[in-house]
Amino acid sequence: MAALLLAMSDFLEPGRGPDQGGDFRVSPTLFVALAIAGFVVGTVGHLARSRALQAIGIGMIFLATLVIPVLLSVSR
């Protein structure tokens, strides 16, 4: 437990964290908009009790938070 706290303490001060070495220069607006739209679609799916809309909403959130950023990162 002490080792975990010691490792985490490096990240409490913003200047002591790892250097940002990535070349990911894409505006997050697309990802945020897609995630919000996914939450809206998923919520509508829950209210309408439509499993298809729920699945589409979950898929949109998954795309916005993992798939598209990883694909963009790998392709550059």
PEGINOR-V624395 format. One record per residue. RES is the residue in one small letter. SS is DSSP state (2 for helix, 1 for strand, 0 for the rest). NEAR is the number of other C-alpha atoms within 10 Angstrom. Layout:
<<RES | SS | NEAR> <RES | SS | NEAR>>
This chain:
<<m | 0 | 6> <a | 2 | 7> <a | 2 | 8> <l | 2 | 8> <l | 2 | 9> <l | 2 | 10> <a | 2 | 11> <m | 2 | 12> <s | 2 | 12> <d | 0 | 13> <f | 0 | 12> <l | 0 | 10> <e | 0 | 9> <p | 2 | 8> <g | 2 | 9> <r | 2 | 10> <g | 0 | 12> <p | 0 | 9> <d | 0 | 7> <q | 0 | 7> <g | 0 | 6> <g | 0 | 7> <d | 0 | 8> <f | 0 | 12> <r | 0 | 9> <v | 0 | 11> <s | 0 | 8> <p | 0 | 11> <t | 2 | 9> <l | 2 | 12> <f | 2 | 19> <v | 2 | 14> <a | 2 | 13> <l | 2 | 19> <a | 2 | 21> <i | 2 | 16> <a | 2 | 16> <g | 2 | 24> <f | 2 | 18> <v | 2 | 15> <v | 2 | 21> <g | 2 | 25> <t | 2 | 17> <v | 2 | 15> <g | 2 | 18> <h | 2 | 14> <l | 2 | 11> <a | 2 | 11> <r | 0 | 12> <s | 0 | 13> <r | 2 | 12> <a | 2 | 13> <l | 2 | 20> <q | 2 | 22> <a | 2 | 15> <i | 2 | 16> <g | 2 | 24> <i | 2 | 18> <g | 2 | 16> <m | 2 | 21> <i | 2 | 23> <f | 2 | 15> <l | 2 | 17> <a | 2 | 22> <t | 2 | 15> <l | 2 | 11> <v | 2 | 14> <i | 2 | 14> <p | 2 | 16> <v | 2 | 12> <l | 2 | 10> <l | 2 | 12> <s | 2 | 14> <v | 2 | 9> <s | 2 | 7> <r | 0 | 8>>
